[in-house]
Amino acid sequence: MATTSNTEDRAKLHSALGDPLRLAIVDELMISDRAPVELQALTGLESNLLAHHLDILERAGLIMRSTSSGDGRRRYVRLITEALDLLHPNPTMTPSNVLFICSMNSARSQIAAALWTQCTGSPAQSAGTHPAAQVHPGAVAAAQRAGLDLRTAIPHALDDVKQFPPIVITVCDQAHEEIGAARQWPHWSIPDPVLANTKGAFDQAVSEIRARIRTSVGLNIKPEGAP
């Protein structure tokens, strides 16, 4: 019987996940992006053995490693959520009230809150550790292309949040490293579209956040632009 590329890709994924430690790493990354030192603490693995397992997951197309936009000495291990579409993972979160945090609350966290409500029907808030004066026009435009309305949205300060909801997620490396890591909140390491300030960068942020929500709550949401 001939195998298809899809079958071969699935076999690679299942082979990579055949080790209990690697499966545990992927389960953790479904909730939060992690620095290698955090994965060491969670798994109890020595750095060289952890690197071995991460190399296998990376070759299978399950993870990627990226440099922090907040501290260039720090790296994050990120799950490639699209790869999990072949595995139909169990959801790691239930739709609930959620707070998304980034540094300026002008793009990623605003988009994430709007997408969460659109995708789950549950309320969402957003806030920034150092809020900007206004939501970035690029974020407003990208949101509109995704069927969201941020035209009247305004940045809010995290300090003004009186009570945290059941789920708090940082979507910015700087915010996570400033306050999220200590609180052990889930972290999604979404690149800052404001730095590139292009239509493509903002649309990519929307796409990545939508994929993270889809994976986290187990929703059958088609990526933007899919037939």
Beta strands, then each sheet from edge to edge (+ up, - down):
strand 1: 63-67
strand 2: 75-79
strand 3: 98-102
strand 4: 124-128
strand 5: 167-170
sheet 1: 1+ 2-
sheet 2: 4+ 3+ 5+
end
